[in-house]
């Protein structure tokens, strides 16, 4: 019995399965992009020049929507000003990095904004980001 | 000279498939990152009416009324002037505290414009007193 010479393994990455892998990734991103479409209230954000990207990781950001009639929405629930602090406080206690992204309409009266800010202070959620569009 | 027509191959060409998929992949990668949150970051004062005595020399009062007019140290100034004035004050006195007060009916946009100007002037101590 002659010892058979081992056949040399093929060099090079197999390209046949490449398109399958890419298709899988493609389907994943297609699914991931359409997961969250609309959230909160319809607002027209104010315009500003010296704006910066929010540097907090996305899961530590809580969106607070205030529309021009003064309605407040947190996590897709409409609520009164009195309920803002009790809702945010437990979230703040579990997350040290919590940043509030305040998405308020241009026309919102400052009275409502100020009430919400005081509620945020009561909940110790002191890091706030005023969402704005670039002028 | 009527040659028989060559029959086209019946299968979909698979070599260009990966190119198409790559293109779509790149497109969705870019699109999924478009929605970044941008804005002006501030830190609110801690809860409770903690009264801190400040030297009046170190306070700059900025009042915004319901019409969006700005009173900067008891003087009416246009909004775009705030940045320059704030920068001068900040340079002459690094401990300067800029206090922004608004009316309850002031529009959010007017308030953001003032805060925007102060941010552009790299103000370090910003006090958001809220409404009167």
Contacts between the chains, C-beta under 8 A, distances in Angstrom:
chain1	res1	chain2	res2	distance
A	15	B	18	7.9
A	18	B	18	5.6
A	19	B	14	7.2
A	19	B	17	5.0
A	19	B	18	3.9
A	19	B	21	5.6
A	22	B	18	6.1
A	22	B	21	4.4
A	22	B	22	6.1
A	22	B	25	5.8
A	23	B	21	5.4
A	25	B	25	5.8
A	26	B	21	5.7
A	26	B	24	5.4
A	26	B	25	4.8
A	26	B	28	6.6
A	29	B	25	6.9
A	29	B	28	4.1
A	29	B	29	6.2
A	29	B	32	5.9
A	30	B	28	5.8
A	32	B	32	6.3
A	33	B	28	6.1
A	33	B	31	6.2
A	33	B	32	4.5
A	46	B	108	5.8
A	46	B	109	4.4
A	46	B	112	4.1
A	46	B	113	7.7
A	47	B	109	7.2
A	47	B	112	7.7
A	48	B	39	7.7
A	48	B	40	6.1
A	48	B	112	5.5
A	48	B	113	7.0
A	48	B	115	7.8
A	48	B	116	3.9
A	48	B	119	8.0
A	49	B	116	5.8
A	49	B	120	6.3
A	50	B	40	6.9
A	50	B	116	5.6
A	50	B	119	4.5
A	50	B	120	4.2
A	51	B	38	4.7
A	51	B	39	5.6
A	51	B	40	5.8
A	51	B	116	7.8
A	52	B	38	6.8
A	52	B	39	7.6
A	52	B	40	7.5
A	52	B	41	6.8
A	53	B	36	5.8
A	53	B	37	7.4
A	53	B	38	5.7
A	54	B	36	7.4
A	54	B	37	4.4
A	54	B	38	6.9
A	54	B	39	6.6
A	54	B	41	7.4
A	61	B	37	6.8
A	99	B	41	7.9
A	101	B	37	5.6
A	101	B	39	6.9
A	102	B	39	7.8
A	104	B	108	5.2
A	105	B	108	6.7
A	106	B	107	6.5
A	106	B	108	5.9
A	106	B	109	4.0
A	107	B	107	5.7
A	107	B	108	7.0
A	107	B	109	7.2
A	108	B	107	7.3
A	108	B	108	4.4
A	109	B	104	6.2
A	109	B	105	5.2
A	109	B	106	6.9
A	109	B	107	7.0
A	109	B	108	7.6
A	110	B	64	7.9
A	110	B	102	4.3
A	110	B	103	6.7
A	110	B	104	6.1
A	110	B	105	7.2
A	110	B	106	4.2
A	110	B	107	7.4
A	110	B	108	6.4
A	110	B	111	5.6
A	110	B	131	5.7
A	111	B	104	3.3
A	111	B	105	6.8
A	111	B	131	5.7
A	113	B	108	5.8
A	113	B	111	7.3
A	114	B	102	7.4
A	114	B	104	7.3
A	114	B	130	4.2
A	114	B	131	4.4
A	117	B	44	6.0
A	117	B	128	7.2
A	117	B	130	6.6
A	118	B	130	6.9
A	120	B	44	6.1
A	121	B	44	5.2
A	121	B	45	6.7
A	121	B	46	6.9
A	121	B	47	4.5
A	122	B	47	5.2
A	124	B	46	7.3
A	124	B	47	6.6
A	125	B	44	7.9
A	126	B	43	5.4
A	126	B	44	4.5
A	126	B	45	7.6
A	126	B	46	6.6
A	127	B	41	7.2
A	127	B	43	6.0
A	127	B	44	7.9
A	128	B	41	7.3
A	128	B	42	5.3
A	128	B	43	7.3
A	128	B	44	5.8
A	129	B	37	7.0
A	129	B	39	4.5
A	129	B	40	7.0
A	129	B	41	4.9
A	129	B	42	7.6
A	130	B	39	4.9
A	130	B	40	4.6
A	130	B	41	7.8
A	130	B	42	6.8
A	130	B	112	6.0
A	130	B	115	6.9
A	131	B	37	6.2
A	131	B	38	7.1
A	131	B	39	4.2
A	132	B	38	6.7
A	132	B	39	4.9
A	132	B	40	6.2
A	132	B	112	6.1
A	132	B	116	7.6
A	133	B	38	7.6
A	134	B	38	7.0
